Amino acid sequence: MKYDILIVGAGTAGMSCAITAAQRGLKVGVVEKSDHVGGAMHWSGGHMSAGGTHLQKEKGIEDSPEKHLADIYRINGKSGDLDLIEKAVYEAPKTIQWLDELGMEWAPECPRIIYGHVAYDKARTIYGPEKAMSIYKVLLPEWKEQVANGNIECHFENSFIGLDKSNGRFDTIICSTANGQREYKGKNIVITSGGYGSNPAYFQQKHKDIPLVSSAYPSATADGHVILENQGGQFRFGEFHLPSLGGMEEVEGSGRVDFNKAWAMVLTSIYRQPRDIYVNAHGKRFIKEDEISPETRELTTMQQPDWCFWVIFDETALNASDENGNHNPIIIGRSVEEMKAEAAKENALCMANSIEELASKTGLPEANLLETISSYNKMVETKSDPDFGRAYLEDPIKTAPFYALKVHASVLVTFGGIKVNKDLQVLDTQGEPMSGIYAAGEVLGLGATSGSSFCSGMAITPALGFGRILGRTLS
């Protein structure tokens, strides 16, 4: 059978593309290497953004796609694929309206300004109460309906391993299955196979000596990238790579962290004033811990050995309350008791009865760590940080037990991706369309739709929007 549209990957972009095309009566084939649909929606925080939505109007927020676009350019210095960014931004309100009409539940605090990235100037970030699963829950019934009526056929446990063409146009997907190779044919092929943050070899190939500690979806293994490049596709925007701060390796040396399970609040000081200090592998402070800018924090951490640091604090700081009387430990969502239980495991978080013992457990230079803490304690007394200009100086590190939390600059999404034109056609290294092949989602790279900075919502929203655009325009 030759499908009207043949999609690789049943994730965010793939599902939206398939549903939209199938609702037009097209015959859609989907190959998916796992045994279920949804992809990274089972993993992601689900942040979207759009300007001029009805959700904003209901809260008296005046906004528009033009203002959203200008704000993105302010944040990223007008970098990335400007055609794709504009396409995504103007499609975004339609995408949000579509989800709303499908019955999407929105978190009551939304729209809001998110400070874990460089912040927008207006509240335009939105998400559901169950993160990206809120999106999945409204897409799944639409998907099942189209499967039931025969417009979508999904082939599970089919790993994408190759492409073929006839008469100068790519029209065949080659997959590996438990029963050997299979081929599927389509008039149009859409690659929505995700990123590459869970493929260490490919990541190293593209980023050389950059350390990979990943919280990417486990199936984000560069399948589409490798095959498209082998066929002449062009990789770009790897130089925009920017990590997220907070990853905790629960198994030392595993290279894996989990944003949803164990993450440190070191993205910004907006949500938590520091009752601790950050030291690098030399046992030295390297930044003012109350720095607000996430990007400054990220870029500064990228200058430290192995792109990691230790958060050092004491028992008093662990038990302290914020200005609202709430405990706010460094690990997001953990209580004081849970923090102590984590420290007892001596994985990412360890505990010691002296600074000397803490240095031994972490491998930090003892003399440097002692001097750094002594110097910091004097700053607390004088309320002055001559080294980095930290303003919040309320908590000396004096009361045993002492704690050290190792934090990594981690990969949530990958910035590099396959080059497409404004019509989402995959381009070869000469800049010419590879006939018959289109792409959407993280396979394009966050650098294409967000530029050199994290712009809130500019991963999932374009994935949904571009999937829908291909679903309604290809035939």
N, C-alpha and C positions, 0 to 999 in steps of 0.2 A: 504494500500500500504506500502511496505517496501522499504525505500529509500536506495540507496548505501551509501550515507552520509547524516546524519541528524544533522543540525547545530542549536545550541541555540544562537541566537543573530546575527542580520544583521548589525553589525558595521564594524570596520576596518578589523579585522581578519576574521570575518564571511563572509563578502562580497568577500574578496580575495580568501578565501577557496572555496566558492561556485562557483565563476566564473571559477577558475582554474579547479575544478572537472567537472563542467558542460561542459567546452570546450573539455574535454576528452570523452564526451558522457555519463557520469554518471548521474544517476537520483539523484538530490539533493533536500532535503527538508530543509526549514529554518523556525524556529519559532521565532517570534519577538514580544515583549510585547507592543511596540508602534505601531503607524499606518503608519510608514515610515521606510525606511532603512537609513543607514549612521551612526547611533549611535553617538559616541563622535566626529566624523569628523565634525559635525555641531557646535562643541564647541571648539575644540583643536586648539592650535597654529600651529600644523602641522610640527614641526621640525623633520627632518630625518637626518641620518648621514651614511656615507659609505666611505671606503677608496679605492682609485684606480678607481674612476668613470671617465667617459668620460668628465663630467663637470669640474672635477679638471684638467684633461689633457689639456682641452681647455684654461685654465688659467695658464698653466705652473706649476701646483702644483703636485709634485711627492709624491705619496701615495700608499698604498696597504692595504689589509685586515690585514696583519701581523703587520703593523705599527699602524693601528687603534686599534687592539686588545691590543698591548703593551701599547698604550696610555690610554685605558680604565683601564687596570690593574694599571697604574701609579696613576690614579685619584681615583679608588675605593679600592686600596690596595689589589687587587686580591681577592675581595669578591664577593658573589653572587653565582649563579650556573654557574660554569666555562664552563661546556659542552654547556649550552644554550647560554651563551655569545659568545663563539666561533662559534657556529652554526649560530647565528644571524649575526655576523660580516662578515662571509664568504658568507652568503646569501645576504647581504645588497647591494653590487654592482649589482647583478642580479635583485634585487627588483627595484632599481633606473632605470636600463636599461629598465625594463618592463614598468614602468610608463612613461618613455620617449617615448617608442614606442607607447604607448596609446595616446600620444599627450599632456602629462603633461607640463604645463607652469611653468617655474622656475623663481623665483624672480631674477632680474638682478644682485643683489649684491651677489648672491650665486655662489659657495660655500663660506662660511665665518666662522670666529671664533666667537662664541657666548660667552659673558662674564657673562650672567645671571646664568650660572653654572660654576663649575671649568672648565676652558677653555682647549680645545684640543690644541696640539702643532702645528696642521695644520688646514687649512680651510677645514672642511669636513661636516659642517652642511648645509643642503639645505632645501628649502621649497618653496611653491608657493606663488604668490602675494595675494591669498585669503586664506592664512593659510591652514588648513586641507581641506577646501572646494575645494581647487584646486585638491586634490587627489580624493575627492568624485566626482567631475565633470568628471573625466576620467574613474572612475569605473562604474558610473551609466549607461552609454550607453552599456557597456559590460554586466552588470547585466540585463538590460532590454532585450537585445538580447537573452540571455539564458532563461529568463522567457518566452519570446514570442515563442521560439521554444520548450518549454515544458521541458527543462532540469532542470530548477529551479522552485520549487513551494514554495512560501513564505506565511506563515500563520500569518497574523498580529493580534495584540491584543490578543496574546496567552502568558500568563505569565507562566514561567517555575516553576512548583511546585513539581516535583518528577521524579524519575527514577525507572525503573523496568528491570528485566532481565529474560532470559529463557536459560536453558541449560548452566548455569554458565556464561553467557555473557550478559552485559547490551545492550539492544536493543530497549528500549521503553522510550520515553519522555512523561511525563504527564504535561498537561498545564491546566490552568484555563482560561476560556473564558466567555464572557457575557452570553453564552448559556449553561454554565456548564463545566465540565471537558472533555478534549479530550486527546486521546493518539495517538502518532505517533511512527512508528517503523523504525529503521534504522540498516543496517549491521554495520555501524560505527557511533558513536555519537561524535560530536566535540562541546565542550563547549567554547563559545567565548562571555560570558555574561557580561564582563566588571569588574570594580573594586567595591569598597565598600565605597567610600568617601561620598556618599549621604545616608548612612544608619547609623545614629548616634548610635543606640543600638548595632549594630554589631561592629562598630568602638570602642565603649567603652569596649565591651567584649574582644576585641583583644589588646587594648592599655590602658586600665584602666583609669588613671587620665589625660591622654594627652588631652588637649582641642581640640575640633573639630570645626574649622571654615573652611568651605569647598567651593571650587570653582569647585568641581568635577561635571561631567555631571549628571543631575538629575536622570537618570535611572541607575546610578552606585550604585545599592542597594544590592549587595552581594548575589543575587539570586543563582548564580552558586556555590558560596562558601558554603552557608548554606546546599544546597542539597548534594553536593559532600562530605562535612564533615559528614553529617548524614549517608551517605553510606560508610563511612570509609576512606574518603580522608584525606589528611594531609595538614595542613596549616603551612606555614613557612615564615621566613624573616620579620615578623612584627617588630622585634627589629631594623630593618634598617630604620624605619620611619623617614623621613626628610621632613619638611615643606618648602614651598616657602614663601618668604617675600613680603609683599605689599598689602595683602587683606584689603579692606575697607568695613566694614559692613554698608550698606546704611540704614538698619533697625537694630538698636542696639539690640543685644541679639538674632538675627535671626539665627546665626551660618552659614550664607550664604554670600559669596562674589562672585564677577564676574570678572575674570581675563580680559575678553574682554571689560568690560565696565568701571570699576573703580579700578585702581591699582596704587599703589605708586611706584616710582622709588627708591627703597631702597635695590635692589638686590646686587648692587655693585656701586662703585663711578666711574667706567669706563665711564659710559654714562652721569653722572651728578655729578659735584662736589657739596658737601653739603653746602648750604647757611643756614643751620639749625642745630639744635641739636636733639638727640634722648634721651628721658627720659623714665624710667620705671614707674610702678605704684607708686613708692616712690618719684617720681619727681627728680630722680637722673640719670645722664648720666651713661652708662654702656659699651660703646664701642667708638672707634674713628670712627666718622661718615664718614671719607674718606677711611675706610677699603675697599680694593679691593676684597678680597676673599668672594664669596657668601657663601661658606660653613662655614667660620669663623663667618660671620654674622648670619647665620641660627643657628649654635650651640650656639652662645652667647645669641641669643634671646630665645632659648629654656630654658635658665637658669633664665629667668625673669618671674615674676608672670603672670600667664595666657598666657604666650607666646605672649605678645603684648607690644607695646610701643607707645609713642606719638612723633610725629615730630613737633618741636616748631620753629616758625620763625616769622618774622615781615613783615610789609608792604614793606619796602625797599627790602628785600630779595625776596618777591613775584614778584616785578616789575623788578628785576635785570635781566640783560642779560648775557649769557655766553661769552666765549672768541671769539665766532664767531658772536656775536651780536644778538643771538637768545634767546627769552624767553624760559625757560626750567623749568616750574613749577614742583612741586613734584609729582603731579598726571599725569600719562602718558597721553599725547595727549590733555590735557586741556589747554586752554588759560588762561590768567590772569582773564579775565572777567568771564569765566566759573568757575574758582576757587572761585571767589567772590560769584557767584550765589550758588555754592555748600556750601560755608560757611554760607550763609544766611539760609539754611535749618537746620543747626545745627544737622547733623547726625554724620557721621564719622569726618567731618571737621567743626570746630567751630571758631568763631572770637570774640575778646573782645577788649575793649579799654584800658585795663590795665592787668598786669600779675595777679593781685589779682582776677580780674573777670574771666580770663582764667582758673585759678586754680579752681574757683567755678564751672565753666561750665564743666570741665573735671573730677572733683573729685580728682585732684592731690593735695597733701599736699602743702598749700600755702607757708609756710616758706621754705620748701625744694626747691620748684620751683623757688622762688625768689633768694635763695642762689645759685642755680645751674646756673641760667642765669647770675647773677652778676659775678660769678667765670668765666664763659665762656667768658663774655665780656672783662674781664681782660686778658684772654688768647689771644684774638684777638689783644689787644693793645701790648702785649709783644711778639706775634707770637710764643708762646710756650704753649704746652699742657702737663703739668707734670703728669696728671692723666692717659691719654691713648695714648699720642703721636700723636695726630692728627696734620697733616702738613698743611692742607688747613684751614686757619684762616683769612678769609677776611670779614666776615659779622657779625657784632655785632647785638644783638637783642635789639633794642632800640626804634624803631619807630612804634607807634600805627597806625592802629590796629594790634593786635597780633593774631597768628593763632596756632591751635593745630590740628593735623591730627592723628587719632588713627589707627594704623596699626597692623594687625594680622599675625602671622605665620600661613599660610593657606595650605590646602590640595588641590593640583592639581591632583595628582595621588596617588594611594596607593601602598606601598612597599610590604606588605604581600600578599601572594597568595597561590594557590593550587600547590602542588608539582607534577611535571611530570619528566619522565626520558628523555634521550637525543632524544628519538623518539616521545616525546610529549604525551606519554601515562600517564594518571593520575595514581598516586601511592597511595596505602593505607598506613595506619600508620605503617605497617610492611615493607614498601618499595617495595611491590609487585604491578605489574600493575593491575588496575581494568579493566578487560577484556572488550574491546569494547568502552572504553571512552578515548578521547583525549582532549587536551585543548590548547588554544592559546589566545594571547591578554592580557589585564590587569588582567584577572582572575588569571594569573600566578604571578602577582605582579611585580612591577618595581624592587624589590630587586633581582629577579631571573635574569633579563637581564641587570641591571645596577649596581647591588651590593649595597653597603652602601652609595653611592654618586649619585647625578644626573649626568649622562653622556649624553650629548646632543644627541638627536635622538634615544635613546635606549628604547623608548616606542613604537612609531608608526612603526619604521622600523622593529623591530622584529615581531610586530603584523601582518604586511603585509607579511613579509617573512615566518613566521611560518604558516600563513593561506595558502599561496601558496604551501609550502612544503606538508602540509596535503592534499591539493587539488590534488596534482599530484602523491601522493604515496598511498593513501588509495583507496581501490576498493571493 
